[in-house]
Amino acid sequence: MPTALVVEDDPDVRSIARDILEEAGFDVVEAADGDQGLAKLAGPEHLDVLVTDWDMPGRVDGMGLLAEAAKLRPQMARVMVSGCTAGGSVGDVTILPKPYRSHQVIASVRAAMESRLPATGRTSAF
């Protein structure tokens, strides 16, 4: 099973994201802010995809977390969620607007993971 790191400061939204991803077959690791998320990224746990909120309290916000993920785990898929934008992307990272529907989360995460697979023989196990 692929593992998602969900970094979200709102416990209700984090719980919803966890439920959506678990129902889609992901193991989920949770962090309540960017600082906790950075600690998880720097740790030994296997993580396939980062799903992070943009605006969070603490030293590290979502953009900072994306930058650190790119350094620490360059092959890791990344998705940003935000209640402050209409969506789009930052570089190769999809921005998913809140509120979101479960199919949007799953599609964004799967697309991010697919984009990280080697170009030859792309097949998805998720």
HUWOCOR-V67033 format. One record per residue. RES is the residue in one letter. PHI is phi in whole degrees, 0 to 359 (NA if undefined). BURIAL is # if it has 16 or more other C-alpha atoms within 10 Angstrom, else .. D_FIRST is the distance of its C-alpha to the first C-alpha in Angstrom with 2 decimals. Layout:
BEGIN
res={RES/RES}
phi={PHI/PHI}
burial={BURIAL/BURIAL}
d_first={D_FIRST/D_FIRST}
END
This chain:
BEGIN
res={M/P/T/A/L/V/V/E/D/D/P/D/V/R/S/I/A/R/D/I/L/E/E/A/G/F/D/V/V/E/A/A/D/G/D/Q/G/L/A/K/L/A/G/P/E/H/L/D/V/L/V/T/D/W/D/M/P/G/R/V/D/G/M/G/L/L/A/E/A/A/K/L/R/P/Q/M/A/R/V/M/V/S/G/C/T/A/G/G/S/V/G/D/V/T/I/L/P/K/P/Y/R/S/H/Q/V/I/A/S/V/R/A/A/M/E/S/R/L/P/A/T/G/R/T/S/A/F}
phi={NA/289/243/251/262/255/244/206/280/275/299/291/293/299/295/296/299/300/299/300/290/296/296/274/100/264/279/233/250/247/219/271/198/297/296/295/298/297/298/294/298/279/278/276/295/290/224/261/213/255/240/233/288/279/259/220/287/106/288/244/266/299/295/296/294/300/296/292/298/297/281/283/220/300/270/287/290/221/225/253/241/206/270/252/228/270/111/117/203/235/63/261/254/287/253/259/286/264/288/241/257/302/295/290/297/298/297/294/294/297/297/297/291/299/292/267/286/303/297/271/68/297/219/257/257/236}
burial={./#/#/#/#/#/#/#/#/././././#/././#/#/./#/#/#/./././#/#/#/#/#/#/#/#/#/#/./#/#/./#/#/./././././#/#/#/#/#/#/#/#/#/#/./././#/#/#/#/./#/#/./#/#/./././#/././#/#/#/#/#/#/#/./././././././././././#/#/#/#/././././#/././#/#/./#/#/#/./#/#/#/./#/./././././././././.}
d_first={0.00/3.80/6.47/9.74/13.11/15.49/19.10/21.67/24.98/25.56/23.89/24.10/22.50/19.72/19.13/19.17/16.65/14.29/14.95/14.52/11.08/9.90/11.73/10.03/6.56/5.79/6.45/9.97/12.63/16.08/19.35/22.68/24.36/24.36/25.60/22.74/20.28/22.13/21.95/18.14/18.16/20.72/18.93/16.97/13.52/10.78/10.48/9.59/11.81/14.85/16.27/19.73/22.96/25.99/28.67/28.02/30.40/30.57/31.19/28.17/27.64/24.90/26.72/27.13/23.48/22.65/25.29/24.02/20.43/22.07/23.97/21.51/18.38/19.93/16.98/14.93/14.86/17.11/18.30/21.38/22.54/26.22/28.85/31.50/30.89/30.74/27.70/27.74/26.39/27.23/27.02/23.68/22.13/22.11/23.91/22.99/26.01/26.02/26.32/23.41/22.09/18.54/18.58/19.78/17.00/14.31/16.55/17.25/13.76/12.84/16.29/15.96/12.87/14.77/17.80/16.35/15.69/18.75/21.43/21.88/19.66/17.40/14.78/11.62/8.41/7.68}
END
